Amino acid sequence: MQEEQQPEAAADPMSSSDAPEDGPKETSSVSQNISDAEAFKILLEMKMKKRQKKPSLPSTVTELDTEDGSKVYVVGTAHFSDSSKKDVVKTIQEVQPDVVVVELCQYRVSMLKMDERTLLKEAKEINLEKLQQAIKQNGVMSGLMQMLLLKVSAHITEQLGMAPGGEFREAFKEASKVPFCKFHLGDRPIPVTFKRAIAALSFWQKVKLAWGLCFLSDPISKDDVEKCKQKDLLEQMMAEMIGEFPDLHRTIVSERDIYLTYMLKQAAKQIELPRASETEPRRYIPAVVVGVVGMGHVPGIEKNWNSDLNIQEIMSVPPPSASSKIFKLVVKATVFGLMGYGCYRIGQRTVQFILSMPAAQSYLQKLTEIRSQH
């Protein structure tokens, strides 16, 4: 069915655009005089004909309704699963949505346009340059947390030979084939999540969590991934590591459940139909939305669906605590200590080279300014 529907969706616009060349001139003049509203109506009718009244959906789909009649189909996925990709494709093709919402934020949107080979390479290569970029973008603490979580993802990638986020890329491709389908990023910005997560931990909890993430090495098979279809593998591994830290679970999972629910409800607002003129009354129809999220978020979305949600509180970043400042100083001291030891080992010429780097000169200048002030 999938192979038959896709060429059909691509063929319809092509046949109308090719008509002026093959058909009579009268047809050409009529097609050129079609208003935007009429063209919109024709394409919308084509879309509605393809939309199944009783869609045949995978077992991983949860159907939710809004008060105004809109429908939301939440596809619960495992982030490292071929089966999840197929579930996403089938759902979008069956319901022909108006909006597709995915569990990504603007900081992770690049994975949508990367090919599988590039992503596989990127996920496996966690180097100093990536660490510096993460720290520059999110700060020392959040940057380190991001890299540690990337290490968890890289560990799964290496074990399975599969890049994460395949279901999001499939959702992006399929959404582009559906007329007038919008594509929304539905996850909370990752720097906010990391900063709130760090603020929720004590100094020793930070150390313990970092230690657990650094020495992750358990083997994983593809069967393990599919067994975790009822609870996403990546989130399950994280839940096992952060189970003893309820506040961390709240910031990384529960708060994002609320944010994802809020974004899905925003996407499910009724759609205004085009008007032939300003005097014509406004008309609205219920929206159809497909949400693509990790399976671990589905229970939270269902729980929060009928609640009045306010995301302002979970978007705020608390000021750094005393333990955070101490941990930050310890990390910096460790990094500079390792750099100093490395310089000692590799010789004076390398020391001169490092000191000539702009970043090192800038840091030394700041130290000089601070010293002169005192």
Contacts in CASP RR format, 6 or more apart in sequence:
PFRMAT RR
TARGET T0000
AUTHOR 0000-0000-0000
METHOD contacts of the structure
MODEL  1
MQEEQQPEAAADPMSSSDAPEDGPKETSSVSQNISDAEAFKILLEMKMKK
RQKKPSLPSTVTELDTEDGSKVYVVGTAHFSDSSKKDVVKTIQEVQPDVV
VVELCQYRVSMLKMDERTLLKEAKEINLEKLQQAIKQNGVMSGLMQMLLL
KVSAHITEQLGMAPGGEFREAFKEASKVPFCKFHLGDRPIPVTFKRAIAA
LSFWQKVKLAWGLCFLSDPISKDDVEKCKQKDLLEQMMAEMIGEFPDLHR
TIVSERDIYLTYMLKQAAKQIELPRASETEPRRYIPAVVVGVVGMGHVPG
IEKNWNSDLNIQEIMSVPPPSASSKIFKLVVKATVFGLMGYGCYRIGQRT
VQFILSMPAAQSYLQKLTEIRSQH
1 93 0 8 1.000
2 89 0 8 1.000
2 90 0 8 1.000
2 93 0 8 1.000
5 50 0 8 1.000
5 93 0 8 1.000
6 93 0 8 1.000
6 177 0 8 1.000
9 50 0 8 1.000
9 177 0 8 1.000
9 178 0 8 1.000
10 177 0 8 1.000
12 46 0 8 1.000
16 31 0 8 1.000
19 27 0 8 1.000
19 28 0 8 1.000
19 31 0 8 1.000
20 27 0 8 1.000
20 28 0 8 1.000
20 31 0 8 1.000
34 42 0 8 1.000
35 276 0 8 1.000
36 274 0 8 1.000
37 274 0 8 1.000
37 275 0 8 1.000
37 276 0 8 1.000
38 276 0 8 1.000
40 180 0 8 1.000
40 274 0 8 1.000
41 273 0 8 1.000
41 274 0 8 1.000
43 179 0 8 1.000
43 180 0 8 1.000
44 179 0 8 1.000
44 180 0 8 1.000
44 273 0 8 1.000
46 179 0 8 1.000
47 96 0 8 1.000
47 178 0 8 1.000
47 179 0 8 1.000
47 180 0 8 1.000
48 96 0 8 1.000
50 96 0 8 1.000
51 95 0 8 1.000
51 96 0 8 1.000
51 288 0 8 1.000
52 94 0 8 1.000
52 95 0 8 1.000
52 96 0 8 1.000
55 73 0 8 1.000
55 91 0 8 1.000
55 94 0 8 1.000
55 95 0 8 1.000
56 90 0 8 1.000
56 94 0 8 1.000
57 63 0 8 1.000
57 73 0 8 1.000
57 90 0 8 1.000
57 91 0 8 1.000
57 94 0 8 1.000
57 95 0 8 1.000
58 75 0 8 1.000
58 86 0 8 1.000
58 87 0 8 1.000
58 90 0 8 1.000
58 91 0 8 1.000
60 75 0 8 1.000
60 76 0 8 1.000
60 77 0 8 1.000
60 84 0 8 1.000
60 87 0 8 1.000
60 229 0 8 1.000
60 295 0 8 1.000
61 73 0 8 1.000
61 74 0 8 1.000
61 75 0 8 1.000
61 76 0 8 1.000
61 87 0 8 1.000
61 91 0 8 1.000
62 73 0 8 1.000
62 74 0 8 1.000
62 76 0 8 1.000
62 298 0 8 1.000
62 301 0 8 1.000
62 302 0 8 1.000
63 71 0 8 1.000
63 72 0 8 1.000
63 73 0 8 1.000
63 74 0 8 1.000
64 71 0 8 1.000
64 72 0 8 1.000
64 73 0 8 1.000
64 74 0 8 1.000
64 264 0 8 1.000
64 301 0 8 1.000
64 302 0 8 1.000
64 305 0 8 1.000
65 71 0 8 1.000
65 72 0 8 1.000
66 72 0 8 1.000
66 265 0 8 1.000
66 268 0 8 1.000
66 286 0 8 1.000
68 269 0 8 1.000
68 270 0 8 1.000
68 286 0 8 1.000
69 270 0 8 1.000
69 286 0 8 1.000
70 268 0 8 1.000
70 269 0 8 1.000
70 270 0 8 1.000
70 286 0 8 1.000
70 287 0 8 1.000
70 288 0 8 1.000
70 289 0 8 1.000
71 95 0 8 1.000
71 268 0 8 1.000
71 286 0 8 1.000
71 287 0 8 1.000
71 288 0 8 1.000
71 289 0 8 1.000
72 264 0 8 1.000
72 265 0 8 1.000
72 267 0 8 1.000
72 268 0 8 1.000
72 289 0 8 1.000
72 290 0 8 1.000
72 291 0 8 1.000
73 91 0 8 1.000
73 95 0 8 1.000
73 97 0 8 1.000
73 288 0 8 1.000
73 289 0 8 1.000
73 290 0 8 1.000
73 291 0 8 1.000
74 264 0 8 1.000
74 290 0 8 1.000
74 291 0 8 1.000
74 293 0 8 1.000
74 298 0 8 1.000
74 301 0 8 1.000
75 84 0 8 1.000
75 87 0 8 1.000
75 88 0 8 1.000
75 91 0 8 1.000
75 167 0 8 1.000
75 290 0 8 1.000
75 291 0 8 1.000
75 292 0 8 1.000
75 293 0 8 1.000
76 84 0 8 1.000
76 87 0 8 1.000
76 232 0 8 1.000
76 292 0 8 1.000
76 293 0 8 1.000
76 294 0 8 1.000
76 295 0 8 1.000
76 296 0 8 1.000
76 297 0 8 1.000
76 298 0 8 1.000
77 84 0 8 1.000
77 87 0 8 1.000
77 88 0 8 1.000
77 167 0 8 1.000
77 232 0 8 1.000
77 292 0 8 1.000
77 293 0 8 1.000
77 294 0 8 1.000
77 295 0 8 1.000
78 84 0 8 1.000
78 225 0 8 1.000
78 226 0 8 1.000
78 228 0 8 1.000
78 229 0 8 1.000
78 232 0 8 1.000
78 233 0 8 1.000
78 294 0 8 1.000
78 295 0 8 1.000
79 164 0 8 1.000
79 165 0 8 1.000
79 166 0 8 1.000
79 167 0 8 1.000
79 232 0 8 1.000
79 233 0 8 1.000
79 234 0 8 1.000
79 294 0 8 1.000
80 156 0 8 1.000
80 157 0 8 1.000
80 160 0 8 1.000
80 162 0 8 1.000
80 164 0 8 1.000
80 165 0 8 1.000
80 225 0 8 1.000
80 233 0 8 1.000
80 234 0 8 1.000
81 167 0 8 1.000
81 225 0 8 1.000
81 226 0 8 1.000
81 229 0 8 1.000
82 162 0 8 1.000
83 226 0 8 1.000
83 229 0 8 1.000
84 166 0 8 1.000
84 167 0 8 1.000
84 229 0 8 1.000
85 166 0 8 1.000
85 167 0 8 1.000
85 170 0 8 1.000
87 167 0 8 1.000
88 167 0 8 1.000
88 170 0 8 1.000
88 171 0 8 1.000
88 174 0 8 1.000
88 290 0 8 1.000
88 292 0 8 1.000
89 170 0 8 1.000
89 174 0 8 1.000
91 290 0 8 1.000
92 100 0 8 1.000
92 171 0 8 1.000
92 174 0 8 1.000
92 175 0 8 1.000
92 178 0 8 1.000
92 290 0 8 1.000
93 174 0 8 1.000
95 288 0 8 1.000
95 290 0 8 1.000
96 178 0 8 1.000
96 181 0 8 1.000
96 288 0 8 1.000
97 175 0 8 1.000
97 178 0 8 1.000
97 181 0 8 1.000
97 288 0 8 1.000
97 289 0 8 1.000
97 290 0 8 1.000
98 180 0 8 1.000
98 181 0 8 1.000
98 182 0 8 1.000
98 271 0 8 1.000
98 287 0 8 1.000
98 288 0 8 1.000
98 289 0 8 1.000
99 181 0 8 1.000
99 182 0 8 1.000
99 183 0 8 1.000
99 184 0 8 1.000
99 267 0 8 1.000
99 268 0 8 1.000
99 287 0 8 1.000
99 288 0 8 1.000
99 289 0 8 1.000
99 290 0 8 1.000
100 171 0 8 1.000
100 172 0 8 1.000
100 174 0 8 1.000
100 175 0 8 1.000
100 181 0 8 1.000
100 182 0 8 1.000
100 183 0 8 1.000
100 184 0 8 1.000
100 289 0 8 1.000
100 290 0 8 1.000
100 291 0 8 1.000
100 292 0 8 1.000
101 184 0 8 1.000
101 185 0 8 1.000
101 186 0 8 1.000
101 260 0 8 1.000
101 263 0 8 1.000
101 264 0 8 1.000
101 267 0 8 1.000
101 289 0 8 1.000
101 290 0 8 1.000
101 291 0 8 1.000
101 292 0 8 1.000
102 168 0 8 1.000
102 171 0 8 1.000
102 172 0 8 1.000
102 183 0 8 1.000
102 184 0 8 1.000
102 185 0 8 1.000
102 186 0 8 1.000
102 187 0 8 1.000
102 291 0 8 1.000
102 292 0 8 1.000
102 293 0 8 1.000
103 168 0 8 1.000
103 186 0 8 1.000
103 187 0 8 1.000
103 260 0 8 1.000
103 292 0 8 1.000
103 293 0 8 1.000
103 294 0 8 1.000
103 297 0 8 1.000
104 111 0 8 1.000
104 112 0 8 1.000
104 168 0 8 1.000
104 185 0 8 1.000
104 186 0 8 1.000
104 187 0 8 1.000
105 185 0 8 1.000
105 186 0 8 1.000
105 187 0 8 1.000
105 188 0 8 1.000
105 189 0 8 1.000
105 190 0 8 1.000
106 185 0 8 1.000
106 189 0 8 1.000
107 137 0 8 1.000
107 189 0 8 1.000
107 190 0 8 1.000
107 191 0 8 1.000
108 187 0 8 1.000
108 190 0 8 1.000
109 185 0 8 1.000
111 119 0 8 1.000
111 164 0 8 1.000
111 165 0 8 1.000
111 168 0 8 1.000
111 169 0 8 1.000
112 168 0 8 1.000
112 169 0 8 1.000
112 172 0 8 1.000
114 122 0 8 1.000
116 163 0 8 1.000
116 166 0 8 1.000
119 163 0 8 1.000
119 164 0 8 1.000
119 165 0 8 1.000
120 157 0 8 1.000
120 161 0 8 1.000
120 162 0 8 1.000
120 163 0 8 1.000
123 150 0 8 1.000
123 153 0 8 1.000
123 154 0 8 1.000
123 157 0 8 1.000
123 163 0 8 1.000
123 164 0 8 1.000
124 154 0 8 1.000
124 157 0 8 1.000
124 158 0 8 1.000
126 147 0 8 1.000
126 150 0 8 1.000
126 151 0 8 1.000
126 154 0 8 1.000
130 147 0 8 1.000
130 150 0 8 1.000
131 143 0 8 1.000
131 144 0 8 1.000
131 147 0 8 1.000
134 142 0 8 1.000
134 143 0 8 1.000
134 144 0 8 1.000
134 146 0 8 1.000
134 147 0 8 1.000
135 143 0 8 1.000
135 144 0 8 1.000
137 143 0 8 1.000
137 191 0 8 1.000
138 146 0 8 1.000
138 190 0 8 1.000
138 191 0 8 1.000
138 194 0 8 1.000
138 195 0 8 1.000
140 328 0 8 1.000
140 331 0 8 1.000
140 332 0 8 1.000
141 194 0 8 1.000
141 195 0 8 1.000
141 198 0 8 1.000
141 206 0 8 1.000
141 320 0 8 1.000
141 324 0 8 1.000
141 327 0 8 1.000
141 328 0 8 1.000
141 331 0 8 1.000
142 191 0 8 1.000
142 194 0 8 1.000
142 195 0 8 1.000
142 198 0 8 1.000
143 194 0 8 1.000
144 210 0 8 1.000
144 331 0 8 1.000
145 194 0 8 1.000
145 197 0 8 1.000
145 198 0 8 1.000
146 190 0 8 1.000
146 194 0 8 1.000
148 209 0 8 1.000
148 210 0 8 1.000
148 213 0 8 1.000
148 214 0 8 1.000
149 213 0 8 1.000
149 238 0 8 1.000
151 213 0 8 1.000
151 214 0 8 1.000
151 216 0 8 1.000
152 213 0 8 1.000
152 216 0 8 1.000
152 234 0 8 1.000
152 237 0 8 1.000
152 238 0 8 1.000
153 164 0 8 1.000
153 234 0 8 1.000
155 216 0 8 1.000
155 217 0 8 1.000
155 220 0 8 1.000
156 164 0 8 1.000
156 220 0 8 1.000
156 233 0 8 1.000
156 234 0 8 1.000
156 237 0 8 1.000
157 163 0 8 1.000
157 164 0 8 1.000
159 219 0 8 1.000
159 220 0 8 1.000
159 221 0 8 1.000
160 220 0 8 1.000
160 221 0 8 1.000
160 222 0 8 1.000
160 225 0 8 1.000
162 222 0 8 1.000
164 234 0 8 1.000
167 292 0 8 1.000
168 292 0 8 1.000
171 183 0 8 1.000
171 290 0 8 1.000
171 292 0 8 1.000
172 183 0 8 1.000
175 181 0 8 1.000
175 182 0 8 1.000
175 183 0 8 1.000
176 183 0 8 1.000
182 267 0 8 1.000
184 263 0 8 1.000
184 267 0 8 1.000
186 259 0 8 1.000
186 260 0 8 1.000
186 263 0 8 1.000
186 264 0 8 1.000
187 256 0 8 1.000
187 259 0 8 1.000
187 260 0 8 1.000
187 263 0 8 1.000
188 255 0 8 1.000
188 256 0 8 1.000
188 259 0 8 1.000
188 311 0 8 1.000
188 314 0 8 1.000
188 315 0 8 1.000
192 315 0 8 1.000
192 317 0 8 1.000
193 251 0 8 1.000
193 252 0 8 1.000
193 255 0 8 1.000
193 256 0 8 1.000
195 317 0 8 1.000
195 318 0 8 1.000
196 251 0 8 1.000
196 255 0 8 1.000
196 314 0 8 1.000
196 317 0 8 1.000
196 318 0 8 1.000
197 248 0 8 1.000
197 251 0 8 1.000
197 252 0 8 1.000
198 206 0 8 1.000
198 324 0 8 1.000
199 317 0 8 1.000
199 318 0 8 1.000
199 320 0 8 1.000
199 321 0 8 1.000
199 324 0 8 1.000
200 245 0 8 1.000
200 247 0 8 1.000
200 248 0 8 1.000
200 250 0 8 1.000
200 251 0 8 1.000
201 209 0 8 1.000
201 245 0 8 1.000
201 247 0 8 1.000
201 248 0 8 1.000
201 323 0 8 1.000
202 323 0 8 1.000
203 323 0 8 1.000
203 324 0 8 1.000
203 326 0 8 1.000
203 327 0 8 1.000
205 245 0 8 1.000
205 248 0 8 1.000
206 323 0 8 1.000
206 324 0 8 1.000
206 327 0 8 1.000
207 327 0 8 1.000
209 241 0 8 1.000
209 242 0 8 1.000
209 245 0 8 1.000
209 248 0 8 1.000
212 241 0 8 1.000
213 241 0 8 1.000
216 237 0 8 1.000
220 233 0 8 1.000
224 233 0 8 1.000
225 233 0 8 1.000
228 236 0 8 1.000
228 295 0 8 1.000
229 295 0 8 1.000
230 295 0 8 1.000
231 239 0 8 1.000
231 295 0 8 1.000
231 296 0 8 1.000
232 294 0 8 1.000
232 295 0 8 1.000
232 296 0 8 1.000
235 253 0 8 1.000
235 294 0 8 1.000
235 295 0 8 1.000
235 296 0 8 1.000
235 297 0 8 1.000
238 252 0 8 1.000
239 249 0 8 1.000
239 253 0 8 1.000
242 248 0 8 1.000
242 249 0 8 1.000
242 252 0 8 1.000
243 249 0 8 1.000
253 296 0 8 1.000
253 297 0 8 1.000
254 300 0 8 1.000
255 314 0 8 1.000
256 297 0 8 1.000
257 297 0 8 1.000
257 299 0 8 1.000
257 300 0 8 1.000
257 301 0 8 1.000
257 303 0 8 1.000
257 304 0 8 1.000
258 304 0 8 1.000
258 309 0 8 1.000
258 311 0 8 1.000
258 314 0 8 1.000
259 311 0 8 1.000
259 314 0 8 1.000
260 293 0 8 1.000
260 297 0 8 1.000
260 301 0 8 1.000
261 300 0 8 1.000
261 301 0 8 1.000
261 304 0 8 1.000
261 305 0 8 1.000
261 307 0 8 1.000
261 309 0 8 1.000
262 309 0 8 1.000
262 311 0 8 1.000
264 289 0 8 1.000
264 291 0 8 1.000
264 301 0 8 1.000
265 305 0 8 1.000
265 309 0 8 1.000
267 287 0 8 1.000
267 289 0 8 1.000
268 287 0 8 1.000
268 289 0 8 1.000
269 287 0 8 1.000
270 284 0 8 1.000
270 285 0 8 1.000
270 286 0 8 1.000
270 287 0 8 1.000
271 284 0 8 1.000
271 285 0 8 1.000
271 286 0 8 1.000
271 287 0 8 1.000
272 282 0 8 1.000
272 283 0 8 1.000
272 284 0 8 1.000
273 282 0 8 1.000
273 283 0 8 1.000
273 284 0 8 1.000
273 285 0 8 1.000
275 281 0 8 1.000
275 282 0 8 1.000
275 283 0 8 1.000
293 301 0 8 1.000
320 328 0 8 1.000
339 354 0 8 1.000
343 350 0 8 1.000
343 351 0 8 1.000
343 354 0 8 1.000
354 360 0 8 1.000
355 361 0 8 1.000
355 364 0 8 1.000
END
